[in-house]
């Protein structure tokens, strides 16, 4: 008996492509264009699998998935989506789809996804095994991506799929997400799995560089271009030639400089500061921001044309609070690393610690989690090989009261604790920089001030 796959796809050209992939692999196919027609076909005779486009003329493919669940039918479904519809793909997984593919994809990738889905289905049920297609199973390529990042949640699987699809091309990628969600890790994975992996990956954090020096950092400068330019210096654009340039926190770049960056994107040319000679650079661009780019455009902080040039392939990094048990997986990785680093014996988290990790909101995301685990390793009780909830010292309810101790002062004691405002201000900024390990953008976010304020204050302290 041959394997039958139902293709639900409203684009005739795409349907023909999928049909060709499957028939060459020795399978039979049925092709329909709407959800309603798909439901009719499944009602007549269940196929061995369904390839379901999520955007159909009579509504979302989610409708078919919900119908399958309501009818109690166990037909395995692979959802098909475009790069810009990853939220719908994750929702499809929650509604019962076994996997999803991101357009465009190759025939071997489609066959591999079907093979692995059938193997998983066979392991989970006692039903008669599905007849194997003629083609040999192929390993899923996104396993390589997953091995470079930690996480097994549905939102992270969606990220892996996009990286897998985007990496081989030279298309620009725009990564959004809260601070500490791993945008730089995603950029590194894109570069590592691209055709430019043997070239350089240059990382430039636009928020960590004084605004008046950022142009020089991006494009370089010549001797005498400004006070302190004692020699020629290449910029990030020159260093990234033949590789990838990752511009982190792009929203902190001044609008005037954004226009010069746009020229580099469009024409591949730039000039060093203080130079009239035009230079060329072959670069793949990846940009990131923790802001809402649409809001930044409205506020005049991000050029719309630059955004559209960079936003060819969008990736949204999910916050840690939406990643389920990924929190414990990541914490365990940090625990192994820091225990070895500091010569400690802890190897695991006890039940209370796991509950604390899973229930905390993690506003600082993975960066906050890393600092908490490091602190638990260094300052923990050191009794046995387990980290306890108390060791984690999280700012959450651990003792049932959840209240920090209240310190009171008598009237005459205030003189001893009140200090000049500029001293308090400096202390707050220096503490924020210490907590964020020198990350000015993150420190500014915690203090709810502009990063340029920190640069200005640090300059005044040095005088």
C-alpha positions as CSV (number, residue, x, y, z in Angstrom):
1,X,0.0,0.0,0.0
2,X,1.4,3.4,-1.0
3,X,1.6,6.3,1.3
4,X,-1.0,9.0,0.6
5,X,-0.4,12.6,1.4
6,X,-3.2,15.2,1.2
7,X,-1.9,18.6,0.1
8,X,-4.1,21.6,1.0
9,X,-2.6,24.6,-0.9
10,X,-4.4,27.3,-2.9
11,X,-1.4,28.3,-5.0
12,X,-1.3,26.0,-8.1
13,X,2.4,26.4,-8.6
14,X,3.3,25.6,-5.0
15,X,0.9,22.6,-5.1
16,X,2.5,21.3,-8.2
17,X,6.0,21.7,-6.6
18,X,4.9,19.7,-3.5
19,X,3.2,17.1,-5.6
20,X,6.4,16.6,-7.6
21,X,8.5,16.2,-4.5
22,X,6.2,13.6,-3.0
23,X,5.6,11.6,-6.2
24,X,9.3,11.4,-6.9
25,X,9.6,9.9,-3.3
26,X,7.1,7.2,-4.2
27,X,4.0,8.6,-2.6
28,X,0.5,9.2,-3.8
29,X,-1.0,12.7,-3.5
30,X,-4.4,14.3,-3.3
31,X,-4.5,18.1,-3.9
32,X,-7.2,20.5,-2.8
33,X,-7.3,24.3,-2.5
34,X,-9.6,25.0,0.6
35,X,-10.2,24.0,4.2
36,X,-13.6,22.7,3.3
37,X,-12.3,20.5,0.5
38,X,-9.7,19.2,2.8
39,X,-12.3,18.3,5.5
40,X,-14.4,16.5,2.8
41,X,-11.3,14.4,1.6
42,X,-10.4,13.4,5.2
43,X,-14.1,12.5,5.9
44,X,-14.1,10.2,2.9
45,X,-10.7,8.5,3.7
46,X,-8.0,9.5,6.0
47,X,-4.6,10.1,4.4
48,X,-1.3,9.1,6.0
49,X,-0.5,12.8,6.4
50,X,-1.7,16.3,5.5
51,X,0.5,19.2,4.3
52,X,-1.6,22.2,5.3
53,X,-1.0,25.8,4.1
54,X,-2.2,28.1,6.9
55,X,-3.5,30.8,4.7
56,X,-6.4,29.6,2.5
57,X,-9.2,31.2,0.6
58,X,-11.9,30.1,3.0
59,X,-10.0,31.0,6.2
60,X,-7.1,29.9,8.3
61,X,-5.8,26.4,8.2
62,X,-6.2,26.4,12.0
63,X,-9.9,25.7,11.3
64,X,-9.0,22.3,9.9
65,X,-6.8,21.5,12.9
66,X,-9.6,22.4,15.3
67,X,-12.0,20.2,13.3
68,X,-9.6,17.2,13.5
69,X,-9.4,17.7,17.3
70,X,-13.2,18.0,17.7
71,X,-13.7,14.8,15.6
72,X,-11.0,12.9,17.4
73,X,-9.1,12.2,14.2
74,X,-5.4,11.4,14.5
75,X,-4.2,12.4,11.1
76,X,-0.7,13.9,11.4
77,X,-0.4,17.4,10.0
78,X,2.5,19.5,8.9
79,X,1.7,23.2,8.7
80,X,3.2,25.4,6.0
81,X,3.9,29.0,6.6
82,X,5.8,32.0,5.4
83,X,8.6,33.8,7.3
84,X,6.3,36.6,8.5
85,X,3.7,34.3,9.9
86,X,5.6,32.4,12.6
87,X,3.0,33.3,15.3
88,X,0.4,31.4,13.3
89,X,2.8,28.5,12.9
90,X,3.3,28.3,16.7
91,X,-0.5,28.5,17.2
92,X,-0.9,25.6,14.7
93,X,1.5,23.5,16.8
94,X,-0.6,24.2,19.8
95,X,-3.8,23.2,17.9
96,X,-2.3,19.8,17.0
97,X,0.0,20.2,14.0
98,X,3.0,17.8,14.4
99,X,5.5,20.1,12.7
100,X,5.7,23.1,10.4
101,X,7.8,24.1,7.3
102,X,8.8,27.6,6.5
103,X,8.6,28.7,2.8
104,X,10.7,28.2,0.8
105,X,11.9,24.7,1.5
106,X,13.5,21.9,-0.5
107,X,12.1,18.5,-1.5
108,X,14.5,16.6,0.8
109,X,13.5,18.8,3.7
110,X,9.8,18.1,3.1
111,X,10.4,14.4,3.0
112,X,12.6,14.5,6.1
113,X,9.9,16.3,8.0
114,X,7.3,13.7,7.0
115,X,9.6,10.8,7.9
116,X,10.4,12.1,11.3
117,X,6.7,12.9,11.9
118,X,5.7,9.4,11.1
119,X,8.5,7.9,13.3
120,X,7.3,10.0,16.2
121,X,3.7,9.1,15.6
122,X,4.6,5.4,15.5
123,X,6.5,5.6,18.8
124,X,3.5,7.3,20.5
125,X,0.8,4.9,19.3
126,X,0.2,1.2,19.0
127,X,-1.4,1.6,15.5
128,X,-0.1,-0.3,12.5
129,X,3.1,1.4,11.3
130,X,2.7,3.8,8.3
131,X,4.2,2.4,5.1
132,X,7.6,4.0,4.5
133,X,8.1,6.0,1.4
134,X,10.8,5.0,-1.1
135,X,13.1,8.0,-0.2
136,X,15.6,7.6,2.5
137,X,15.0,9.7,5.7
138,X,17.0,12.9,5.9
139,X,18.1,14.5,9.2
140,X,16.3,17.7,10.0
141,X,18.7,20.6,9.4
142,X,17.3,22.7,12.2
143,X,18.8,20.2,14.7
144,X,22.1,21.9,14.0
145,X,20.6,25.3,14.9
146,X,19.0,23.8,18.1
147,X,22.4,22.4,19.2
148,X,23.8,26.0,19.1
149,X,21.0,27.5,21.2
150,X,19.2,26.1,24.3
151,X,15.5,25.6,24.2
152,X,12.8,23.0,23.2
153,X,9.7,25.2,23.5
154,X,7.4,25.8,20.6
155,X,8.4,29.5,20.3
156,X,12.1,28.6,20.1
157,X,11.4,25.8,17.5
158,X,9.8,28.5,15.4
159,X,13.0,30.6,15.8
160,X,15.1,27.6,14.7
161,X,13.0,27.1,11.6
162,X,13.4,30.8,10.5
163,X,17.2,30.7,11.1
164,X,17.4,27.4,9.2
165,X,15.6,28.9,6.2
166,X,17.3,32.3,6.4
167,X,20.9,31.4,7.0
168,X,21.9,30.1,3.6
169,X,20.7,33.3,1.8
170,X,22.3,36.8,1.9
171,X,19.0,38.4,2.8
172,X,19.0,40.9,5.6
173,X,17.5,39.9,8.9
174,X,15.9,42.1,11.5
175,X,15.7,40.6,15.0
176,X,13.4,42.0,17.6
177,X,12.9,41.1,21.3
178,X,13.2,42.3,24.8
179,X,16.7,42.8,26.3
180,X,18.4,39.6,27.3
181,X,16.3,37.3,25.0
182,X,19.3,36.1,22.9
183,X,19.3,38.3,19.8
184,X,23.0,38.1,19.5
185,X,23.0,34.3,19.8
186,X,20.5,34.3,16.9
187,X,22.7,36.5,14.8
188,X,25.7,34.2,15.6
189,X,23.6,31.1,14.5
190,X,22.6,32.8,11.3
191,X,26.3,33.6,10.5
192,X,27.6,30.2,11.5
193,X,25.1,28.4,9.2
194,X,25.5,30.7,6.3
195,X,27.8,30.6,3.2
196,X,29.7,33.4,4.9
197,X,30.7,31.4,7.9
198,X,34.3,31.4,7.0
199,X,34.3,35.2,6.8
200,X,34.2,37.5,9.8
201,X,31.2,38.2,12.1
202,X,31.5,41.7,13.4
203,X,29.2,42.7,16.3
204,X,28.6,46.4,17.0
205,X,26.3,47.5,19.8
206,X,25.1,50.9,18.8
207,X,24.0,51.6,22.4
208,X,27.4,51.0,23.9
209,X,29.2,53.6,21.8
210,X,29.1,57.3,22.4
211,X,26.8,58.9,19.7
212,X,29.6,61.2,18.4
213,X,31.9,58.2,17.9
214,X,29.4,55.8,16.3
215,X,30.0,56.9,12.7
216,X,33.8,56.3,13.1
217,X,33.1,52.8,14.6
218,X,30.8,51.9,11.7
219,X,32.8,53.4,8.7
220,X,36.3,54.0,10.1
221,X,38.2,57.3,9.9
222,X,41.4,58.8,8.5
223,X,44.2,60.5,10.5
224,X,43.2,64.0,11.5
225,X,39.5,63.5,10.8
226,X,38.7,64.8,14.4
227,X,40.5,65.5,17.6
228,X,42.1,62.3,18.8
229,X,42.2,60.6,15.3
230,X,46.0,60.1,15.4
231,X,46.0,57.4,12.7
232,X,43.8,55.8,10.1
233,X,41.4,53.3,11.5
234,X,39.1,50.8,9.7
235,X,35.5,50.5,10.8
236,X,33.1,47.7,11.3
237,X,32.0,47.8,7.6
238,X,35.6,47.2,6.4
239,X,36.2,44.4,9.0
240,X,32.9,42.7,8.0
241,X,33.8,42.5,4.3
242,X,33.0,39.0,3.1
243,X,31.1,38.2,6.2
244,X,28.3,39.4,8.4
245,X,27.7,42.7,10.3
246,X,25.5,42.5,13.3
247,X,24.1,45.9,14.4
248,X,22.7,45.5,17.8
249,X,20.3,48.1,19.3
250,X,20.0,49.8,15.9
251,X,17.3,52.2,17.4
252,X,20.0,54.0,19.3
253,X,21.8,55.1,16.1
254,X,21.2,58.8,15.2
255,X,18.9,59.4,12.2
256,X,21.6,61.2,10.2
257,X,23.9,58.2,10.5
258,X,21.1,55.9,9.5
259,X,21.0,57.5,6.1
260,X,24.6,56.7,5.5
261,X,24.0,53.1,6.6
262,X,21.1,52.9,4.1
263,X,23.5,53.8,1.3
264,X,25.8,51.0,2.4
265,X,22.9,48.6,2.3
266,X,21.6,49.7,-1.1
267,X,24.9,50.4,-3.0
268,X,27.5,48.5,-1.0
269,X,29.6,51.7,-0.7
270,X,30.7,54.0,2.1
271,X,33.4,56.5,3.1
272,X,35.6,56.7,6.1
273,X,35.1,59.8,8.3
274,X,37.3,62.6,6.9
275,X,37.8,60.9,3.6
276,X,36.4,61.5,0.1
277,X,37.4,58.1,-1.3
278,X,34.5,55.7,-1.8
279,X,35.1,52.2,-0.6
280,X,33.1,49.0,-1.3
281,X,32.1,46.3,1.1
282,X,30.4,42.9,0.5
283,X,28.4,42.4,3.7
284,X,25.4,40.5,5.0
285,X,23.4,42.6,7.5
286,X,21.7,41.4,10.6
287,X,20.2,44.1,12.8
288,X,18.4,44.0,16.2
289,X,16.5,46.2,18.6
290,X,14.6,45.8,21.9
291,X,12.2,48.6,20.8
292,X,9.0,48.3,18.8
293,X,10.4,49.3,15.3
294,X,7.0,50.6,14.1
295,X,6.8,52.9,17.2
296,X,10.4,54.0,16.7
297,X,9.5,55.0,13.1
298,X,6.5,57.0,14.2
299,X,8.7,58.7,16.9
300,X,11.3,59.6,14.3
301,X,14.0,57.4,15.8
302,X,14.2,54.8,13.0
303,X,14.2,55.5,9.3
304,X,11.3,53.7,7.6
305,X,13.3,53.0,4.4
306,X,16.2,51.6,6.4
307,X,13.8,49.4,8.4
308,X,12.2,47.9,5.2
309,X,15.7,47.3,3.7
310,X,16.7,45.4,6.8
311,X,13.4,43.7,7.6
312,X,13.6,41.2,4.7
313,X,13.4,38.3,7.2
314,X,12.0,39.2,10.6
315,X,12.7,37.1,13.7
316,X,11.1,37.8,17.0
317,X,12.9,36.3,20.0
318,X,10.4,35.2,22.7
319,X,10.8,36.4,26.2
320,X,11.8,33.8,28.8
321,X,8.4,33.9,30.5
322,X,6.8,32.4,27.3
323,X,9.3,29.6,27.0
324,X,8.0,27.1,29.6
325,X,10.6,24.7,30.9
326,X,13.3,26.2,28.7
327,X,14.1,28.2,31.9
328,X,15.2,25.2,33.8
329,X,17.2,23.9,30.8
330,X,19.1,27.2,30.4
331,X,19.6,27.5,34.2
332,X,21.0,23.9,34.2
333,X,23.5,24.9,31.5
334,X,24.6,28.0,33.5
335,X,24.9,25.9,36.6
336,X,27.2,23.5,35.0
337,X,29.3,26.3,33.6
338,X,29.6,28.4,36.7
339,X,30.1,25.5,39.1
340,X,33.1,24.4,37.1
341,X,34.3,28.0,36.8
342,X,34.2,28.7,40.5
343,X,35.2,25.2,41.7
344,X,31.8,24.5,43.3
345,X,30.0,21.1,43.7
346,X,26.4,22.0,42.7
347,X,25.2,19.9,39.8
348,X,21.3,20.3,39.9
349,X,18.4,22.2,41.3
350,X,16.1,20.9,44.0
351,X,12.4,20.8,43.6
352,X,11.9,24.1,45.3
353,X,14.5,25.8,43.1
354,X,12.9,24.4,39.9
355,X,9.5,25.7,41.0
356,X,11.1,29.1,41.7
357,X,12.8,29.2,38.3
358,X,9.5,28.2,36.5
359,X,7.3,30.7,38.4
360,X,9.5,33.8,38.2
361,X,8.6,36.4,35.5
362,X,12.2,37.0,34.5
363,X,11.9,40.7,33.3
364,X,15.6,40.6,32.5
365,X,15.2,37.4,30.5
366,X,18.2,35.1,30.0
367,X,20.7,37.7,31.1
368,X,18.9,38.0,34.5
369,X,18.7,34.2,34.8
370,X,22.4,34.0,34.1
371,X,23.2,36.5,36.9
372,X,20.9,34.7,39.3
373,X,22.4,31.3,38.7
374,X,25.9,32.7,39.0
375,X,25.0,34.4,42.3
376,X,23.5,31.1,43.6
377,X,26.7,29.2,42.8
378,X,29.0,31.8,44.4
379,X,26.9,32.6,47.4
380,X,25.0,29.4,48.0
381,X,25.2,27.3,51.1
382,X,27.4,24.7,49.4
383,X,25.6,21.9,51.2
384,X,25.5,18.9,48.8
385,X,25.1,19.1,45.1
386,X,21.7,20.8,44.9
387,X,20.9,24.5,44.5
388,X,17.9,25.4,46.7
389,X,15.3,28.1,46.2
390,X,16.9,30.1,49.0
391,X,20.2,29.9,47.2
392,X,18.7,31.5,44.1
393,X,17.9,34.7,46.1
394,X,15.3,35.7,43.6
395,X,13.2,38.8,44.1
396,X,10.1,36.8,44.5
397,X,8.0,35.3,47.3
398,X,10.2,32.6,48.9
399,X,9.4,32.8,52.6
400,X,5.6,33.1,52.4
401,X,5.6,36.8,53.1
402,X,7.6,38.0,50.1
403,X,8.4,41.3,51.8
404,X,11.8,42.9,52.0
405,X,12.8,44.0,55.5
406,X,11.7,47.6,56.3
407,X,14.4,49.8,57.8
408,X,13.1,52.7,59.9
409,X,15.0,55.8,61.2
410,X,14.5,58.0,64.1
411,X,14.2,61.8,63.4
412,X,17.8,62.5,64.4
413,X,19.2,59.7,62.3
414,X,18.3,61.2,58.9
415,X,21.4,63.5,58.7
416,X,23.6,60.4,58.8
417,X,21.9,58.8,55.8
418,X,21.1,61.7,53.5
419,X,23.7,62.6,51.0
420,X,24.0,65.1,48.1
421,X,21.9,64.3,45.1
422,X,24.8,64.1,42.7
423,X,26.4,61.4,44.9
424,X,23.2,59.4,45.0
425,X,22.9,59.7,41.3
426,X,26.4,58.5,40.7
427,X,26.0,55.6,43.1
428,X,22.8,54.5,41.3
429,X,24.4,54.7,37.8
430,X,27.6,52.8,39.0
431,X,25.4,50.2,40.7
432,X,23.3,49.7,37.5
433,X,26.5,49.3,35.4
434,X,27.9,46.8,37.9
435,X,24.7,44.7,37.9
436,X,24.5,44.7,34.0
437,X,28.3,44.0,33.7
438,X,28.9,47.4,32.0
439,X,26.0,47.2,29.5
440,X,25.1,50.8,29.2
441,X,21.9,50.2,27.2
442,X,20.6,47.7,29.9
443,X,21.7,50.0,32.7
444,X,19.8,52.8,31.2
445,X,16.7,50.6,30.8
446,X,16.9,49.7,34.5
447,X,17.3,53.3,35.5
448,X,14.6,54.5,33.1
449,X,16.9,57.1,31.5
450,X,18.5,57.6,28.1
451,X,21.8,55.9,27.5
452,X,23.3,59.2,26.4
453,X,22.7,60.5,30.0
454,X,25.1,57.8,31.3
455,X,27.7,58.7,28.7
456,X,27.4,62.4,29.6
457,X,27.7,61.7,33.4
458,X,30.7,59.4,32.9
459,X,32.4,62.1,30.9
460,X,31.8,64.7,33.6
461,X,33.1,62.4,36.3
462,X,36.4,61.9,34.4
463,X,37.0,65.7,34.3
